[in-house]
């Protein structure tokens, strides 16, 4: 095993950990980062498997592996805290590592769903004696510009500018809501025969 490979991965992790700790944003990880860490851990584990467990070199390699593992956990712990803050702020992250992108999007979707349900709860309390008007089409408010929409039944809607309100088929409204192009609106009316508080 190349003695310098362990040292270089340790130095790399130390540098990345220090930069991650000092930086407000996520630090860019090297493209070959995962491969280098996997190769290093694999080679050290192989070395430990074939070495004499009573030797000093075995103990040093085991301690080195523990230090690298600890640094790796601390590095990604720092990154996770930053990602969680970005999710809560609904910010646009830079320098996400490959698996972090998927996790960021999943967390962001969960937070948006949580906030949507809180808004619905607040509306349901404020308008508890009101009911939603059901319709075949869904009213939406456009947050971003969007071109013409052609539905499966060949009806055309749009184009739209930010601030436009339109009614769309439910499938189209849901897709555009997931892409943060629109916000779905609920249309309410007071229930007849109920007295207000």
C-alpha positions in Angstrom: 0.0 0.0 0.0 1.2 3.5 -0.8 1.9 5.3 2.5 1.3 8.7 0.9 -2.2 7.9 -0.2 -3.5 7.7 3.4 -1.7 10.9 4.3 -2.9 12.8 1.2 -6.6 11.7 1.8 -6.2 12.8 5.5 -4.7 16.2 4.4 -7.5 16.6 1.8 -10.2 15.9 4.3 -8.6 18.2 6.9 -8.4 21.0 4.3 -12.0 20.5 3.1 -13.2 20.3 6.7 -11.5 23.5 7.6 -12.8 25.3 4.5 -16.3 24.0 5.1 -16.2 25.2 8.7 -15.0 28.7 7.7 -17.2 29.1 4.7 -20.9 30.2 4.8 -21.7 28.3 1.6 -21.0 24.8 0.6 -17.4 24.2 -0.5 -16.9 22.5 -3.8 -15.6 18.9 -3.4 -13.2 17.5 -5.9 -14.8 15.6 -8.8 -12.9 12.4 -7.8 -13.6 12.8 -4.1 -15.8 9.8 -3.7 -13.5 7.6 -5.7 -10.4 8.6 -3.7 -12.1 8.1 -0.4 -13.4 4.7 -1.5 -10.0 3.6 -2.8 -8.3 4.8 0.4 -10.8 3.0 2.7 -10.7 -0.2 0.6 -6.9 -0.3 0.6 -6.6 0.4 4.4 -9.2 -2.3 5.1 -7.3 -4.7 2.9 -4.0 -3.8 4.7 -5.7 -4.4 8.1 -7.1 -7.7 7.0 -3.7 -9.1 5.9 -1.5 -7.5 8.6 -0.4 -8.8 12.0 -2.9 -7.4 14.5 -0.2 -7.1 17.1 2.1 -4.9 15.0 2.5 -1.2 15.5 1.8 -0.5 11.8 -1.6 -2.3 12.2 -2.5 0.0 15.1 -1.3 3.1 13.3 -3.3 2.2 10.2 -6.4 1.5 12.3 -6.1 4.8 14.1 -5.5 6.5 10.7 -8.7 4.9 9.3 -10.7 6.0 12.4 -9.4 9.6 12.0 -10.3 9.7 8.3 -13.8 8.3 9.1 -14.3 10.8 11.9 -13.2 13.7 9.6 -15.5 12.5 6.9 -18.4 12.4 9.3 -17.7 15.9 10.6 -17.3 17.2 7.0 -20.6 15.9 5.9 -22.3 16.9 9.2 -21.3 20.5 8.5 -22.6 20.2 4.9 -25.9 18.7 6.1 -26.5 21.6 8.5 -25.8 24.1 5.6 -28.2 22.1 3.3 -30.9 22.1 6.0 -30.5 25.9 6.3 -30.8 26.3 2.6 -33.9 24.1 2.5 -35.5 26.2 5.2 -34.7 29.4 3.3 -35.6 27.8 0.0 -32.3 29.0 -1.3 -30.5 27.9 -4.4 -27.5 25.8 -3.4 -24.2 25.7 -5.2 -21.5 23.0 -4.9 -23.8 20.1 -3.9 -22.1 16.7 -4.0 -23.9 14.1 -6.3 -26.1 12.5 -3.7 -26.7 15.8 -1.9 -28.6 17.2 -4.9 -31.3 14.5 -4.6 -31.5 14.8 -0.8 -31.8 18.6 -1.1 -34.7 18.3 -3.6 -36.5 15.8 -1.4 -36.1 17.9 1.7 -37.2 21.0 -0.1 -40.3 19.3 -1.4 -41.1 18.1 2.2 -40.6 21.6 3.6 -42.9 23.0 0.9 -45.5 20.4 1.6 -45.2 21.2 5.4 -45.7 24.9 4.8 -48.6 24.3 2.4 -50.3 22.2 5.1 -49.7 24.9 7.7 -51.3 27.5 5.3 -54.2 25.1 4.7 -54.7 24.7 8.5 -54.6 28.5 9.0 -57.1 29.0 6.2 -59.4 26.2 7.5 -59.4 27.9 11.0 -60.1 31.3 9.5 -62.7 30.0 7.1 -64.1 27.2 9.1 -67.7 28.0 8.1 -66.8 28.3 4.5 -66.5 25.5 1.9 -64.4 25.1 -1.2 -66.2 25.5 -4.5 -65.5 22.4 -6.6 -64.7 22.8 -10.2 -63.4 20.7 -13.1 -60.7 23.2 -13.6 -58.2 24.4 -11.0 -57.6 28.1 -10.4 -53.9 29.0 -10.3 -51.7 32.1 -9.8 -48.6 32.3 -12.1 -45.4 33.0 -10.2 -43.2 32.9 -13.4 -43.6 33.4 -17.1 -44.8 30.4 -19.0 -45.6 29.7 -22.6 -48.7 28.2 -24.1 -50.1 25.0 -22.5 -51.8 22.4 -24.7 -53.8 19.8 -22.8 -54.3 16.2 -23.9 -57.8 17.2 -25.2 -55.9 19.8 -27.4 -57.2 22.9 -25.6 -54.7 25.7 -25.5 -54.1 28.0 -22.5 -51.7 30.9 -22.3 -49.1 32.2 -22.6 -48.9 33.5 -19.1 -47.0 36.3 -17.2 -46.2 36.5 -13.5 -49.3 37.6 -11.7 -51.7 36.1 -14.2 -54.6 34.1 -12.8 -56.0 31.2 -14.9 -58.0 28.0 -14.6 -56.3 24.9 -15.8 -57.0 21.1 -15.9 -55.9 19.5 -12.6 -53.0 17.5 -14.2 -51.4 20.6 -15.7 -52.0 22.7 -12.5 -50.3 20.0 -10.4 -47.2 19.7 -12.7 -46.8 23.5 -12.8 -47.2 23.7 -9.0 -44.4 21.1 -8.5 -42.2 23.1 -10.8 -42.9 26.3 -8.8 -44.4 28.0 -11.8 -47.9 28.4 -10.2 -49.6 28.5 -6.9 -52.9 26.7 -6.7 -55.7 28.8 -5.4 -58.7 27.7 -3.4 -62.0 29.4 -4.1 -64.2 29.4 -1.0 -67.8 30.5 -0.3 -69.7 30.8 3.0 -71.8 27.8 3.8 -75.5 28.8 3.8 -77.5 28.3 6.9 -74.6 28.6 9.4 -74.3 31.5 11.7 -71.0 33.3 12.2 -69.4 33.6 15.6 
